């Protein structure tokens, strides 16, 4: 009888130790920093779509900001519907920055004449758009059309964010974007450090190709444990389609003599996400999350931008 009691006590102790180890492991996992990858400009062309599918096939969670004003968005939707690990946002688009490859408003040029050039395309820069004296009513009409096109596509939309920062670049545009987020019950991600969910903010776009991967690995190895860590990334498969695109908005994407480098930048960023060095850190150094996760955990009612200077 005494032996049975001892055996029972031993089993209880073992069970308690097992529970403690499981709880400790779970706690350790929960204490990992959170990394939020936002992949911008998806749907811009076929090369970006092929890159996002390559990334989605890994099962890696990420948020994809889709340009629903661009011709290739339908292919994007067909791809992303197959991958539940991909969260989707509307990349609010008011500019078209590539030489010889332009797009215009969803609403049509006659509906929003202050937003387009003489050919009916969006302007290549924010400055050119402002110099055309855009009206807020027309911007609201166009951004509403982009969001409603996204919702009508049948894919789940979690958030909105500004292409090239335009839709959050002035107090009036910021107020409009926040109004649309409330109307459609969407989160907001931003293109600057004035974040809506307290994210620590990093952007790989302008980092030189030569140091891009090293800098990225440095960032993800030293993430903040107290807040979501947002990294903005642009991906595309290098191809004849991408190789000829000249960026009219920034010289950083071109060589000194004007030759395009955007294709190389975007292939490099895709490669760094697919690299063994990054993949082995997932689940060990950080937990990958999406804006869908952030909104579920924090709630849209907690979404608030910090004070911003214009």
C-alpha positions as CSV (number, residue, x, y, z in Angstrom):
1,X,0.0,0.0,0.0
2,X,2.8,2.3,0.9
3,X,4.6,1.5,-2.3
4,X,1.4,2.4,-4.3
5,X,1.1,5.7,-2.5
6,X,4.8,6.5,-3.3
7,X,4.3,5.5,-6.9
8,X,1.2,7.7,-7.2
9,X,3.0,10.6,-5.6
10,X,5.9,10.1,-8.0
11,X,3.6,10.2,-11.0
12,X,1.9,13.3,-9.7
13,X,5.3,15.0,-9.4
14,X,6.3,13.9,-12.9
15,X,3.0,15.3,-14.3
16,X,3.6,18.6,-12.5
17,X,7.1,18.9,-13.9
18,X,5.8,18.1,-17.4
19,X,3.1,20.8,-17.1
20,X,5.7,23.3,-15.8
21,X,8.0,22.5,-18.7
22,X,5.2,22.9,-21.2
23,X,4.1,26.2,-19.7
24,X,7.7,27.4,-19.6
25,X,8.1,26.5,-23.3
26,X,4.8,28.2,-24.2
27,X,5.8,31.3,-22.2
28,X,9.2,31.4,-23.9
29,X,7.5,31.1,-27.3
30,X,5.1,33.9,-26.3
31,X,8.0,36.1,-25.3
32,X,9.6,36.0,-28.7
33,X,9.6,39.4,-30.5
34,X,6.9,39.7,-33.1
35,X,8.0,40.4,-36.7
36,X,5.4,41.8,-39.2
37,X,6.5,41.6,-42.8
38,X,4.6,43.9,-45.1
39,X,5.2,43.3,-48.8
40,X,4.4,46.3,-50.9
41,X,3.4,47.0,-54.5
42,X,1.9,43.5,-55.1
43,X,-0.3,43.4,-58.3
44,X,1.9,46.1,-59.9
45,X,2.9,43.6,-62.5
46,X,3.4,39.9,-63.2
47,X,6.9,39.9,-61.8
48,X,5.7,41.0,-58.3
49,X,2.9,38.4,-58.4
50,X,5.3,35.6,-59.2
51,X,7.5,36.7,-56.3
52,X,4.6,36.8,-53.8
53,X,3.5,33.3,-54.9
54,X,7.0,32.0,-54.4
55,X,7.0,33.5,-50.9
56,X,3.5,32.3,-50.1
57,X,4.4,28.7,-51.0
58,X,6.8,28.6,-48.0
59,X,3.8,28.9,-45.6
60,X,5.5,32.0,-44.1
61,X,2.9,34.5,-42.6
62,X,3.1,37.9,-44.1
63,X,0.9,40.9,-45.1
64,X,0.6,41.7,-48.8
65,X,-0.2,45.3,-49.8
66,X,-2.0,45.0,-53.1
67,X,-2.3,47.8,-55.7
68,X,-5.9,47.4,-56.8
69,X,-5.6,50.3,-59.3
70,X,-3.0,48.3,-61.3
71,X,-3.8,46.0,-64.3
72,X,-2.4,42.8,-62.7
73,X,-4.4,42.9,-59.4
74,X,-6.7,40.1,-60.6
75,X,-3.9,37.6,-60.9
76,X,-2.8,38.7,-57.4
77,X,-6.2,37.9,-56.0
78,X,-6.2,34.5,-57.7
79,X,-2.9,33.7,-56.2
80,X,-3.5,34.9,-52.6
81,X,-6.8,33.2,-52.3
82,X,-4.8,29.9,-52.3
83,X,-2.7,30.8,-49.3
84,X,-4.3,31.5,-45.9
85,X,-0.8,32.5,-44.6
86,X,-1.1,35.6,-46.7
87,X,-2.9,38.6,-45.1
88,X,-4.1,41.2,-47.6
89,X,-4.2,45.0,-47.5
90,X,-5.2,47.7,-50.0
91,X,-2.1,49.7,-51.1
92,X,-3.9,53.1,-51.6
93,X,-2.5,54.3,-54.9
94,X,-2.5,57.9,-56.1
95,X,0.8,57.9,-58.1
96,X,2.3,55.9,-61.0
97,X,6.1,56.2,-60.8
98,X,7.5,54.1,-63.7
99,X,8.6,55.5,-67.0
100,X,6.5,53.9,-69.9
101,X,4.5,51.8,-67.4
102,X,1.6,53.9,-66.0
103,X,-1.8,53.3,-64.5
104,X,-4.7,55.5,-63.7
105,X,-7.7,55.8,-61.4
106,X,-10.2,53.0,-60.9
107,X,-13.0,55.6,-61.2
108,X,-11.7,56.8,-64.7
109,X,-10.0,60.0,-65.6
110,X,-13.2,62.1,-66.1
111,X,-14.4,61.3,-62.6
112,X,-11.2,62.6,-60.9
113,X,-9.6,65.1,-63.3
114,X,-7.5,66.7,-60.5
115,X,-5.6,63.4,-59.9
116,X,-4.4,62.7,-63.5
117,X,-2.1,64.1,-66.1
118,X,-3.1,65.0,-69.7
119,X,-3.0,61.3,-70.7
120,X,-5.3,60.2,-67.8
121,X,-2.5,58.6,-65.7
122,X,-1.6,59.2,-62.1
123,X,1.3,61.6,-61.7
124,X,4.8,60.0,-61.0
125,X,5.4,62.0,-57.8
126,X,3.6,63.3,-54.9
127,X,4.9,66.8,-55.6
128,X,3.4,66.7,-59.2
129,X,0.1,65.6,-57.7
130,X,0.1,68.5,-55.2
131,X,1.0,71.0,-57.9
132,X,-2.1,69.9,-59.9
133,X,-4.2,71.2,-57.0
134,X,-6.1,67.9,-56.3
135,X,-9.4,68.0,-54.5
136,X,-10.1,66.0,-51.4
137,X,-13.5,65.0,-52.8
138,X,-11.9,63.3,-55.8
139,X,-9.3,61.6,-53.7
140,X,-12.0,60.2,-51.4
141,X,-13.9,59.0,-54.5
142,X,-10.9,57.3,-55.9
143,X,-9.6,55.6,-52.7
144,X,-13.2,54.5,-51.9
145,X,-13.3,52.9,-55.4
146,X,-10.0,51.1,-54.8
147,X,-11.2,49.7,-51.4
148,X,-14.5,48.6,-52.8
149,X,-12.8,46.9,-55.8
150,X,-10.7,45.0,-53.3
151,X,-13.7,43.9,-51.2
152,X,-15.6,42.9,-54.3
153,X,-12.7,40.6,-55.4
154,X,-13.8,38.2,-52.7
155,X,-10.5,38.2,-50.9
156,X,-10.4,39.1,-47.2
157,X,-9.0,42.6,-46.6
158,X,-7.5,43.5,-43.2
159,X,-5.9,46.9,-43.6
160,X,-5.1,49.9,-45.8
161,X,-1.8,51.7,-46.3
162,X,-0.4,54.5,-48.5
163,X,1.6,53.8,-51.7
164,X,4.6,56.2,-51.5
165,X,3.0,57.6,-48.3
166,X,0.7,60.0,-50.2
167,X,-2.6,59.1,-48.5
168,X,-1.1,60.0,-45.1
169,X,1.1,62.9,-46.2
170,X,-0.9,65.8,-45.0
171,X,-3.4,66.4,-42.1
172,X,-6.3,66.4,-44.5
173,X,-5.3,63.2,-46.3
174,X,-4.5,61.5,-43.0
175,X,-8.0,62.4,-41.7
176,X,-9.5,61.1,-44.9
177,X,-7.6,57.8,-44.7
178,X,-8.7,57.4,-41.1
179,X,-12.3,58.1,-42.1
180,X,-12.1,55.3,-44.8
181,X,-10.6,52.9,-42.3
182,X,-13.5,53.5,-39.9
183,X,-16.1,53.2,-42.6
184,X,-14.8,49.8,-43.9
185,X,-13.6,48.6,-40.5
186,X,-9.9,48.2,-41.6
187,X,-6.6,48.7,-39.9
188,X,-4.1,51.2,-41.1
189,X,-0.4,50.6,-41.8
190,X,1.8,53.5,-42.6
191,X,5.0,54.4,-44.5
192,X,6.7,56.3,-41.8
193,X,7.4,56.0,-38.0
194,X,4.0,57.5,-37.1
195,X,2.5,54.1,-36.7
196,X,-1.1,53.2,-35.7
197,X,-0.5,50.1,-33.6
198,X,2.8,51.2,-32.0
199,X,4.9,49.3,-34.4
200,X,8.7,49.6,-34.4
201,X,9.3,50.6,-38.1
202,X,11.9,49.6,-40.6
203,X,12.1,49.9,-44.4
204,X,14.4,48.0,-46.7
205,X,13.5,50.0,-49.8
206,X,16.4,52.5,-50.0
207,X,19.1,50.3,-48.5
208,X,21.9,49.6,-51.0
209,X,21.6,46.2,-52.8
210,X,25.1,45.3,-51.6
211,X,24.3,45.5,-47.9
212,X,20.5,44.9,-48.0
213,X,20.6,41.2,-46.8
214,X,23.1,41.9,-44.1
215,X,21.2,44.9,-42.8
216,X,17.9,43.0,-42.8
217,X,19.4,40.1,-40.8
218,X,20.8,42.6,-38.4
219,X,17.4,44.1,-37.9
220,X,15.6,40.8,-37.3
221,X,18.3,39.6,-34.9
222,X,17.7,42.6,-32.6
223,X,13.9,43.2,-32.6
224,X,12.0,45.0,-29.8
225,X,10.3,42.5,-27.5
226,X,7.6,44.9,-26.5
227,X,5.9,45.9,-29.7
228,X,5.2,44.5,-33.2
229,X,8.3,45.1,-35.5
230,X,7.2,46.2,-38.9
231,X,9.6,45.7,-41.9
232,X,8.5,47.1,-45.3
233,X,9.7,45.0,-48.1
234,X,9.4,45.1,-51.9
235,X,9.8,41.9,-53.9
236,X,9.7,40.9,-57.6
237,X,11.3,38.2,-59.7
238,X,14.0,39.7,-61.9
239,X,12.8,39.5,-65.5
240,X,12.8,41.5,-68.7
241,X,9.5,43.1,-67.5
242,X,11.1,44.4,-64.3
243,X,14.6,45.1,-65.7
244,X,13.4,48.0,-67.9
245,X,11.4,49.9,-65.3
246,X,12.9,53.3,-64.6
247,X,11.7,55.0,-61.4
248,X,10.7,58.6,-62.0
249,X,10.1,59.3,-58.4
250,X,13.5,58.5,-56.9
251,X,17.0,58.3,-58.2
252,X,17.9,55.7,-55.6
253,X,16.3,53.1,-57.9
254,X,18.5,54.1,-60.9
255,X,22.2,54.2,-61.6
256,X,24.0,57.6,-61.9
257,X,23.6,57.3,-65.7
258,X,19.9,56.5,-65.4
259,X,19.8,52.8,-65.8
260,X,17.1,51.0,-63.7
261,X,18.1,49.1,-60.5
262,X,14.6,48.4,-59.1
263,X,14.6,44.9,-60.5
264,X,17.8,44.1,-58.7
265,X,16.6,45.6,-55.4
266,X,13.4,43.6,-55.4
267,X,15.0,40.3,-56.4
268,X,17.5,40.8,-53.6
269,X,14.7,41.4,-51.1
270,X,12.9,38.3,-52.2
271,X,16.1,36.3,-51.9
272,X,16.8,37.5,-48.4
273,X,13.3,36.3,-47.3
274,X,13.8,32.9,-48.9
275,X,17.4,32.6,-47.6
276,X,18.3,29.8,-45.1
277,X,19.8,32.4,-42.8
278,X,16.4,34.1,-42.4
279,X,14.3,31.0,-42.4
280,X,16.2,29.4,-39.6
281,X,15.5,32.4,-37.3
282,X,11.7,32.0,-37.6
283,X,10.3,30.6,-34.4
284,X,13.7,30.9,-32.7
285,X,14.5,34.6,-32.7
286,X,11.0,35.9,-33.5
287,X,7.4,35.0,-34.3
288,X,6.0,36.0,-37.6
289,X,2.6,37.8,-37.5
290,X,0.3,39.7,-39.9
291,X,-1.9,42.7,-39.6
292,X,-4.8,40.3,-39.2
293,X,-3.1,39.0,-36.1
294,X,-2.4,42.5,-34.8
295,X,-6.0,43.7,-35.3
296,X,-7.4,40.5,-33.7
297,X,-5.1,40.9,-30.6
298,X,-5.4,44.6,-30.1
299,X,-8.7,45.6,-31.7
300,X,-9.5,48.4,-34.2
301,X,-10.6,50.6,-31.3
302,X,-7.0,50.7,-30.1
303,X,-5.7,52.0,-33.4
304,X,-4.4,55.5,-33.0
305,X,-1.5,57.4,-34.7
306,X,1.0,59.2,-32.6
307,X,1.3,63.0,-33.0
308,X,2.6,63.7,-36.5
309,X,4.5,66.7,-37.8
310,X,3.9,67.9,-41.3
